[in-house]
């Protein structure tokens, strides 16, 4: 895949997921007054999974900037996945305190 294509896909994906999360949260809050995570557990898990995919895509895009050429290598993909998982691990560790 070309770097420019991944960058466009990554930005569009992130905007769509974050925007739909905000719209969904606004509509739920408008109907019920508050957002109860226990009632909306499945959509929240779905959005967390989609955001994790976005973090991995952003990590791959970020890592591919350093490499020469217009194609994304396997090394960039693996490093991007590791960056994304480290970011998620850091968030989980921070939430435990």
N, CA, C and O atoms as CSV, one atom per row, in Angstrom:
chain,resi,resn,atom,element,x,y,z
A,1,UNK,N,N,0.848,-1.173,0.000
A,1,UNK,CA,C,0.000,0.000,0.000
A,1,UNK,C,C,0.893,1.235,0.000
A,1,UNK,O,O,1.958,1.241,0.617
A,2,UNK,N,N,0.462,2.251,-0.678
A,2,UNK,CA,C,1.234,3.491,-0.725
A,2,UNK,C,C,1.016,4.297,0.559
A,2,UNK,O,O,-0.033,4.207,1.196
A,3,UNK,N,N,2.014,5.073,0.914
A,3,UNK,CA,C,1.961,5.858,2.143
A,3,UNK,C,C,0.836,6.892,2.113
A,3,UNK,O,O,0.135,7.078,3.108
A,4,UNK,N,N,0.664,7.560,0.983
A,4,UNK,CA,C,-0.372,8.592,0.885
A,4,UNK,C,C,-1.761,7.986,1.047
A,4,UNK,O,O,-2.637,8.586,1.668
A,5,UNK,N,N,-1.957,6.805,0.492
A,5,UNK,CA,C,-3.249,6.135,0.608
A,5,UNK,C,C,-3.535,5.782,2.061
A,5,UNK,O,O,-4.649,5.989,2.544
A,6,UNK,N,N,-2.533,5.246,2.764
A,6,UNK,CA,C,-2.724,4.904,4.172
A,6,UNK,C,C,-3.003,6.145,5.008
A,6,UNK,O,O,-3.831,6.103,5.918
A,7,UNK,N,N,-2.331,7.235,4.715
A,7,UNK,CA,C,-2.561,8.462,5.467
A,7,UNK,C,C,-3.996,8.938,5.298
A,7,UNK,O,O,-4.642,9.301,6.281
A,8,UNK,N,N,-4.497,8.944,4.091
A,8,UNK,CA,C,-5.879,9.369,3.841
A,8,UNK,C,C,-6.860,8.429,4.533
A,8,UNK,O,O,-7.808,8.882,5.175
A,9,UNK,N,N,-6.638,7.130,4.407
A,9,UNK,CA,C,-7.528,6.163,5.052
A,9,UNK,C,C,-7.487,6.317,6.567
A,9,UNK,O,O,-8.527,6.262,7.224
A,10,UNK,N,N,-6.311,6.506,7.116
A,10,UNK,CA,C,-6.157,6.651,8.564
A,10,UNK,C,C,-6.903,7.877,9.084
A,10,UNK,O,O,-7.610,7.798,10.089
A,11,UNK,N,N,-6.745,9.005,8.401
A,11,UNK,CA,C,-7.434,10.218,8.840
A,11,UNK,C,C,-8.949,10.088,8.710
A,11,UNK,O,O,-9.682,10.447,9.631
A,12,UNK,N,N,-9.418,9.582,7.586
A,12,UNK,CA,C,-10.863,9.414,7.402
A,12,UNK,C,C,-11.449,8.445,8.418
A,12,UNK,O,O,-12.508,8.710,8.987
A,13,UNK,N,N,-10.777,7.335,8.650
A,13,UNK,CA,C,-11.242,6.348,9.609
A,13,UNK,C,C,-11.334,6.960,11.009
A,13,UNK,O,O,-12.339,6.793,11.702
A,14,UNK,N,N,-10.291,7.661,11.415
A,14,UNK,CA,C,-10.280,8.267,12.756
A,14,UNK,C,C,-11.382,9.303,12.905
A,14,UNK,O,O,-12.051,9.348,13.938
A,15,UNK,N,N,-11.579,10.125,11.901
A,15,UNK,CA,C,-12.631,11.146,11.956
A,15,UNK,C,C,-14.011,10.500,12.019
A,15,UNK,O,O,-14.862,10.929,12.798
A,16,UNK,N,N,-14.238,9.470,11.203
A,16,UNK,CA,C,-15.540,8.801,11.205
A,16,UNK,C,C,-15.829,8.100,12.531
A,16,UNK,O,O,-16.941,8.197,13.049
A,17,UNK,N,N,-14.848,7.401,13.082
A,17,UNK,CA,C,-15.068,6.693,14.347
A,17,UNK,C,C,-15.281,7.684,15.484
A,17,UNK,O,O,-16.222,7.533,16.263
A,18,UNK,N,N,-14.426,8.692,15.590
A,18,UNK,CA,C,-14.577,9.664,16.676
A,18,UNK,C,C,-15.876,10.452,16.524
A,18,UNK,O,O,-16.568,10.712,17.509
A,19,UNK,N,N,-16.206,10.831,15.286
A,19,UNK,CA,C,-17.453,11.569,15.057
A,19,UNK,C,C,-18.678,10.737,15.385
A,19,UNK,O,O,-19.614,11.236,16.012
A,20,UNK,N,N,-18.689,9.477,14.973
A,20,UNK,CA,C,-19.849,8.630,15.276
A,20,UNK,C,C,-19.935,8.353,16.770
A,20,UNK,O,O,-21.038,8.227,17.302
A,21,UNK,N,N,-18.796,8.253,17.465
A,21,UNK,CA,C,-18.809,8.083,18.916
A,21,UNK,C,C,-19.425,9.302,19.596
A,21,UNK,O,O,-20.234,9.160,20.513
A,22,UNK,N,N,-19.050,10.485,19.156
A,22,UNK,CA,C,-19.604,11.716,19.730
A,22,UNK,C,C,-21.101,11.840,19.449
A,22,UNK,O,O,-21.871,12.215,20.333
A,23,UNK,N,N,-21.508,11.530,18.232
A,23,UNK,CA,C,-22.931,11.604,17.884
A,23,UNK,C,C,-23.729,10.597,18.702
A,23,UNK,O,O,-24.789,10.927,19.234
A,24,UNK,N,N,-23.222,9.368,18.806
A,24,UNK,CA,C,-23.904,8.331,19.588
A,24,UNK,C,C,-24.015,8.755,21.051
A,24,UNK,O,O,-25.076,8.605,21.657
A,25,UNK,N,N,-22.943,9.276,21.617
A,25,UNK,CA,C,-22.970,9.747,23.001
A,25,UNK,C,C,-23.952,10.884,23.202
A,25,UNK,O,O,-24.652,10.925,24.214
A,26,UNK,N,N,-24.015,11.802,22.261
A,26,UNK,CA,C,-24.951,12.922,22.364
A,26,UNK,C,C,-26.401,12.432,22.311
A,26,UNK,O,O,-27.240,12.887,23.088
A,27,UNK,N,N,-26.690,11.516,21.407
A,27,UNK,CA,C,-28.063,11.016,21.282
A,27,UNK,C,C,-28.485,10.217,22.506
A,27,UNK,O,O,-29.626,10.334,22.955
A,28,UNK,N,N,-27.586,9.410,23.051
A,28,UNK,CA,C,-27.912,8.643,24.256
A,28,UNK,C,C,-28.108,9.580,25.436
A,28,UNK,O,O,-29.035,9.408,26.227
A,29,UNK,N,N,-27.240,10.565,25.552
A,29,UNK,CA,C,-27.344,11.522,26.664
A,29,UNK,C,C,-28.614,12.339,26.538
A,29,UNK,O,O,-29.233,12.665,27.551
A,30,UNK,N,N,-29.017,12.678,25.325
A,30,UNK,CA,C,-30.209,13.482,25.108
A,30,UNK,C,C,-31.469,12.708,25.499
A,30,UNK,O,O,-32.400,13.287,26.060
A,31,UNK,N,N,-31.504,11.403,25.208
A,31,UNK,CA,C,-32.667,10.588,25.531
A,31,UNK,C,C,-32.791,10.317,27.027
A,31,UNK,O,O,-33.885,10.416,27.581
A,32,UNK,N,N,-31.695,9.979,27.680
A,32,UNK,CA,C,-31.749,9.512,29.061
A,32,UNK,C,C,-31.257,10.531,30.081
A,32,UNK,O,O,-31.491,10.346,31.275
A,33,UNK,N,N,-30.603,11.571,29.668
A,33,UNK,CA,C,-30.090,12.572,30.588
A,33,UNK,C,C,-28.670,12.299,31.046
A,33,UNK,O,O,-27.898,13.234,31.256
A,34,UNK,N,N,-28.316,11.041,31.202
A,34,UNK,CA,C,-26.957,10.630,31.558
A,34,UNK,C,C,-26.596,9.397,30.732
A,34,UNK,O,O,-27.462,8.739,30.156
A,35,UNK,N,N,-25.323,9.106,30.688
A,35,UNK,CA,C,-24.871,7.905,29.979
A,35,UNK,C,C,-24.468,6.876,31.020
A,35,UNK,O,O,-23.489,7.057,31.745
A,36,UNK,N,N,-25.237,5.788,31.086
A,36,UNK,CA,C,-24.937,4.703,32.009
A,36,UNK,C,C,-24.135,3.638,31.263
A,36,UNK,O,O,-24.673,2.966,30.384
A,37,UNK,N,N,-22.840,3.475,31.607
A,37,UNK,CA,C,-22.010,2.519,30.869
A,37,UNK,C,C,-22.524,1.076,30.942
A,37,UNK,O,O,-22.286,0.294,30.022
A,38,UNK,N,N,-23.220,0.719,32.016
A,38,UNK,CA,C,-23.701,-0.661,32.123
A,38,UNK,C,C,-24.820,-0.945,31.127
A,38,UNK,O,O,-24.960,-2.078,30.667
A,39,UNK,N,N,-25.614,0.057,30.791
A,39,UNK,CA,C,-26.693,-0.129,29.815
A,39,UNK,C,C,-26.155,-0.159,28.385
A,39,UNK,O,O,-26.727,-0.820,27.519
A,40,UNK,N,N,-25.078,0.542,28.143
A,40,UNK,CA,C,-24.528,0.691,26.789
A,40,UNK,C,C,-23.154,0.042,26.686
A,40,UNK,O,O,-22.253,0.589,26.051
A,41,UNK,N,N,-22.993,-1.112,27.302
A,41,UNK,CA,C,-21.687,-1.760,27.347
A,41,UNK,C,C,-21.217,-2.230,25.968
A,41,UNK,O,O,-20.054,-2.035,25.615
A,42,UNK,N,N,-22.094,-2.838,25.198
A,42,UNK,CA,C,-21.686,-3.378,23.897
A,42,UNK,C,C,-21.260,-2.283,22.907
A,42,UNK,O,O,-20.219,-2.428,22.265
A,43,UNK,N,N,-22.031,-1.188,22.761
A,43,UNK,CA,C,-21.540,-0.123,21.864
A,43,UNK,C,C,-20.221,0.496,22.332
A,43,UNK,O,O,-19.390,0.876,21.507
A,44,UNK,N,N,-20.024,0.600,23.639
A,44,UNK,CA,C,-18.768,1.152,24.142
A,44,UNK,C,C,-17.597,0.226,23.828
A,44,UNK,O,O,-16.521,0.691,23.452
A,45,UNK,N,N,-17.799,-1.077,23.979
A,45,UNK,CA,C,-16.749,-2.031,23.630
A,45,UNK,C,C,-16.445,-1.967,22.139
A,45,UNK,O,O,-15.287,-2.035,21.729
A,46,UNK,N,N,-17.494,-1.837,21.333
A,46,UNK,CA,C,-17.314,-1.720,19.887
A,46,UNK,C,C,-16.497,-0.479,19.529
A,46,UNK,O,O,-15.583,-0.551,18.707
A,47,UNK,N,N,-16.823,0.649,20.140
A,47,UNK,CA,C,-16.082,1.882,19.854
A,47,UNK,C,C,-14.635,1.793,20.344
A,47,UNK,O,O,-13.736,2.318,19.688
A,48,UNK,N,N,-14.395,1.147,21.471
A,48,UNK,CA,C,-13.025,0.979,21.952
A,48,UNK,C,C,-12.228,0.121,20.966
A,48,UNK,O,O,-11.071,0.423,20.675
A,49,UNK,N,N,-12.842,-0.939,20.455
A,49,UNK,CA,C,-12.178,-1.775,19.453
A,49,UNK,C,C,-11.878,-1.010,18.179
A,49,UNK,O,O,-10.788,-1.131,17.620
A,50,UNK,N,N,-12.844,-0.219,17.716
A,50,UNK,CA,C,-12.623,0.582,16.511
A,50,UNK,C,C,-11.548,1.636,16.723
A,50,UNK,O,O,-10.758,1.908,15.819
A,51,UNK,N,N,-11.514,2.228,17.907
A,51,UNK,CA,C,-10.475,3.212,18.203
A,51,UNK,C,C,-9.108,2.552,18.313
A,51,UNK,O,O,-8.101,3.167,17.964
A,52,UNK,N,N,-9.054,1.311,18.792
A,52,UNK,CA,C,-7.792,0.584,18.831
A,52,UNK,C,C,-7.261,0.361,17.417
A,52,UNK,O,O,-6.061,0.492,17.174
A,53,UNK,N,N,-8.140,0.030,16.498
A,53,UNK,CA,C,-7.729,-0.126,15.095
A,53,UNK,C,C,-7.196,1.205,14.567
A,53,UNK,O,O,-6.204,1.226,13.838
A,54,UNK,N,N,-7.838,2.305,14.923
A,54,UNK,CA,C,-7.373,3.625,14.508
A,54,UNK,C,C,-6.009,3.967,15.075
A,54,UNK,O,O,-5.186,4.576,14.392
A,55,UNK,N,N,-5.762,3.580,16.324
A,55,UNK,CA,C,-4.451,3.832,16.945
A,55,UNK,C,C,-3.366,3.025,16.233
A,55,UNK,O,O,-2.268,3.530,15.999
A,56,UNK,N,N,-3.671,1.780,15.889
A,56,UNK,CA,C,-2.695,0.953,15.165
A,56,UNK,C,C,-2.424,1.546,13.789
A,56,UNK,O,O,-1.273,1.607,13.357
A,57,UNK,N,N,-3.474,1.983,13.095
A,57,UNK,CA,C,-3.279,2.597,11.778
A,57,UNK,C,C,-2.454,3.871,11.877
A,57,UNK,O,O,-1.603,4.131,11.026
A,58,UNK,N,N,-2.703,4.661,12.909
A,58,UNK,CA,C,-1.914,5.881,13.100
A,58,UNK,C,C,-0.462,5.541,13.415
A,58,UNK,O,O,0.447,6.239,12.965
A,59,UNK,N,N,-0.236,4.476,14.182
A,59,UNK,CA,C,1.127,4.049,14.480
A,59,UNK,C,C,1.867,3.591,13.232
A,59,UNK,O,O,3.045,3.902,13.056
A,60,UNK,N,N,1.182,2.857,12.371
A,60,UNK,CA,C,1.792,2.419,11.114
A,60,UNK,C,C,2.103,3.634,10.246
A,60,UNK,O,O,3.179,3.724,9.655
A,61,UNK,N,N,1.161,4.562,10.173
A,61,UNK,CA,C,1.373,5.774,9.372
A,61,UNK,C,C,2.532,6.596,9.924
A,61,UNK,O,O,3.360,7.097,9.162
A,62,UNK,N,N,2.591,6.733,11.235
A,62,UNK,CA,C,3.656,7.500,11.864
A,62,UNK,C,C,5.021,6.858,11.612
A,62,UNK,O,O,5.997,7.553,11.328
A,63,UNK,N,N,5.084,5.541,11.717
A,63,UNK,CA,C,6.354,4.852,11.529
A,63,UNK,C,C,6.788,4.835,10.066
A,63,UNK,O,O,7.985,4.825,9.779
A,64,UNK,N,N,5.834,4.831,9.141
A,64,UNK,CA,C,6.198,4.775,7.724
A,64,UNK,C,C,6.772,6.096,7.213
A,64,UNK,O,O,7.372,6.131,6.138
A,65,UNK,N,N,6.598,7.168,7.958
A,65,UNK,CA,C,7.148,8.464,7.548
A,65,UNK,C,C,8.673,8.417,7.530
A,65,UNK,O,O,9.306,9.057,6.691
A,66,UNK,N,N,9.260,7.663,8.452
A,66,UNK,CA,C,10.716,7.612,8.559
A,66,UNK,C,C,11.373,6.818,7.439
A,66,UNK,O,O,12.542,7.041,7.124
A,67,UNK,N,N,10.638,5.900,6.839
A,67,UNK,CA,C,11.229,5.027,5.837
A,67,UNK,C,C,11.250,5.680,4.459
A,67,UNK,O,O,10.416,6.525,4.134
A,68,UNK,N,N,12.220,5.266,3.669
A,68,UNK,CA,C,12.337,5.783,2.312
A,68,UNK,C,C,11.434,4.979,1.392
A,68,UNK,O,O,11.099,3.831,1.684
A,69,UNK,N,N,11.049,5.582,0.294
A,69,UNK,CA,C,10.205,4.903,-0.679
A,69,UNK,C,C,8.740,5.270,-0.476
A,69,UNK,O,O,8.370,5.919,0.502
A,70,UNK,N,N,7.929,4.840,-1.418
A,70,UNK,CA,C,6.509,5.195,-1.349
A,70,UNK,C,C,5.636,4.054,-0.843
A,70,UNK,O,O,4.430,4.232,-0.667
A,71,UNK,N,N,6.221,2.894,-0.607
A,71,UNK,CA,C,5.470,1.726,-0.129
A,71,UNK,C,C,5.683,1.535,1.363
A,71,UNK,O,O,6.700,1.945,1.922
A,72,UNK,N,N,4.702,0.905,1.993
A,72,UNK,CA,C,4.797,0.584,3.412
A,72,UNK,C,C,5.356,-0.821,3.542
A,72,UNK,O,O,4.861,-1.755,2.912
A,73,UNK,N,N,6.389,-0.967,4.358
A,73,UNK,CA,C,7.032,-2.264,4.517
A,73,UNK,C,C,6.422,-3.037,5.681
A,73,UNK,O,O,5.678,-2.488,6.494
A,74,UNK,N,N,6.751,-4.306,5.740
A,74,UNK,CA,C,6.265,-5.157,6.835
A,74,UNK,C,C,6.799,-4.653,8.175
A,74,UNK,O,O,6.104,-4.725,9.188
A,75,UNK,N,N,8.026,-4.146,8.181
A,75,UNK,CA,C,8.618,-3.614,9.408
A,75,UNK,C,C,7.797,-2.436,9.931
A,75,UNK,O,O,7.595,-2.316,11.140
A,76,UNK,N,N,7.326,-1.572,9.042
A,76,UNK,CA,C,6.491,-0.437,9.449
A,76,UNK,C,C,5.186,-0.911,10.061
A,76,UNK,O,O,4.724,-0.360,11.060
A,77,UNK,N,N,4.600,-1.922,9.469
A,77,UNK,CA,C,3.321,-2.443,9.979
A,77,UNK,C,C,3.513,-3.039,11.369
A,77,UNK,O,O,2.740,-2.750,12.282
A,78,UNK,N,N,4.531,-3.861,11.530
A,78,UNK,CA,C,4.767,-4.475,12.843
A,78,UNK,C,C,5.112,-3.442,13.906
A,78,UNK,O,O,4.627,-3.522,15.035
A,79,UNK,N,N,5.941,-2.480,13.551
A,79,UNK,CA,C,6.286,-1.424,14.505
A,79,UNK,C,C,5.065,-0.583,14.846
A,79,UNK,O,O,4.904,-0.179,15.998
A,80,UNK,N,N,4.200,-0.309,13.870
A,80,UNK,CA,C,2.974,0.434,14.129
A,80,UNK,C,C,2.034,-0.308,15.061
A,80,UNK,O,O,1.394,0.298,15.921
A,81,UNK,N,N,1.951,-1.620,14.892
A,81,UNK,CA,C,1.119,-2.426,15.790
A,81,UNK,C,C,1.673,-2.382,17.210
A,81,UNK,O,O,0.914,-2.264,18.172
A,82,UNK,N,N,2.978,-2.476,17.339
A,82,UNK,CA,C,3.599,-2.409,18.667
A,82,UNK,C,C,3.363,-1.031,19.293
A,82,UNK,O,O,3.069,-0.942,20.485
A,83,UNK,N,N,3.485,0.032,18.516
A,83,UNK,CA,C,3.228,1.380,19.039
A,83,UNK,C,C,1.789,1.491,19.522
A,83,UNK,O,O,1.537,2.013,20.608
A,84,UNK,N,N,0.844,1.005,18.726
A,84,UNK,CA,C,-0.562,1.046,19.119
A,84,UNK,C,C,-0.835,0.255,20.380
A,84,UNK,O,O,-1.549,0.729,21.264
A,85,UNK,N,N,-0.278,-0.946,20.480
A,85,UNK,CA,C,-0.491,-1.763,21.674
A,85,UNK,C,C,0.174,-1.164,22.907
A,85,UNK,O,O,-0.369,-1.257,24.008
A,86,UNK,N,N,1.343,-0.551,22.736
A,86,UNK,CA,C,1.981,0.138,23.864
A,86,UNK,C,C,1.144,1.320,24.341
A,86,UNK,O,O,1.052,1.575,25.542
A,87,UNK,N,N,0.540,2.035,23.412
A,87,UNK,CA,C,-0.318,3.152,23.781
A,87,UNK,C,C,-1.525,2.661,24.580
A,87,UNK,O,O,-1.897,3.272,25.582
A,88,UNK,N,N,-2.136,1.560,24.142
A,88,UNK,CA,C,-3.276,0.988,24.860
A,88,UNK,C,C,-2.836,0.477,26.228
A,88,UNK,O,O,-3.528,0.702,27.221
A,89,UNK,N,N,-1.692,-0.209,26.293
A,89,UNK,CA,C,-1.175,-0.702,27.566
A,89,UNK,C,C,-0.916,0.450,28.528
A,89,UNK,O,O,-1.222,0.350,29.717
A,90,UNK,N,N,-0.357,1.536,28.021
A,90,UNK,CA,C,-0.102,2.718,28.855
A,90,UNK,C,C,-1.417,3.278,29.398
A,90,UNK,O,O,-1.485,3.663,30.566
A,91,UNK,N,N,-2.466,3.329,28.564
A,91,UNK,CA,C,-3.766,3.810,29.019
A,91,UNK,C,C,-4.374,2.922,30.091
A,91,UNK,O,O,-4.980,3.414,31.043
A,92,UNK,N,N,-4.213,1.615,29.936
A,92,UNK,CA,C,-4.748,0.685,30.926
A,92,UNK,C,C,-4.004,0.836,32.255
A,92,UNK,O,O,-4.629,0.853,33.316
A,93,UNK,N,N,-2.682,0.945,32.204
A,93,UNK,CA,C,-1.886,1.098,33.420
A,93,UNK,C,C,-2.242,2.412,34.112
A,93,UNK,O,O,-2.330,2.453,35.339
A,94,UNK,N,N,-2.444,3.466,33.363
A,94,UNK,CA,C,-2.802,4.759,33.964
A,94,UNK,C,C,-4.168,4.699,34.635
A,94,UNK,O,O,-4.389,5.353,35.655
A,95,UNK,N,N,-5.094,3.909,34.062
A,95,UNK,CA,C,-6.443,3.844,34.631
A,95,UNK,C,C,-6.485,3.016,35.915
A,95,UNK,O,O,-7.441,3.125,36.683
A,96,UNK,N,N,-5.469,2.192,36.158
A,96,UNK,CA,C,-5.457,1.368,37.357
A,96,UNK,C,C,-5.103,2.157,38.601
A,96,UNK,O,O,-5.466,1.749,39.704
A,97,UNK,N,N,-4.410,3.267,38.461
A,97,UNK,CA,C,-4.011,4.073,39.626
A,97,UNK,C,C,-5.155,4.811,40.220
A,97,UNK,O,O,-4.982,5.531,41.204
